[in-house]
């Protein structure tokens, strides 16, 4: 097992954390969208997400069931790979 695999297995949990029991519902006004071309997989978004709704991996995935649309992930992304888009009804 190389160092990167070890870090992913030991440090990064497989679940999305505390918000698994607290779905946000449909009140969110905007949602994050990841630009796969710009994303480097640095996981800064995962580290800053207050709701633990970003699932880590080679490329992070956002679990919109638990995202409240705060935009912190987009603000903190050093590569501008996350854009907040208006939620469609």
Secondary structure, DSSP 8 states (H G I E B T S, - for coil): --HHHHHHHHTS-SS-GGGGG---TT--SEEEEE-TTT-----HHHHH-TT--EE-SSS-EE-TTT-----HHHHH-TT--EEEEE---
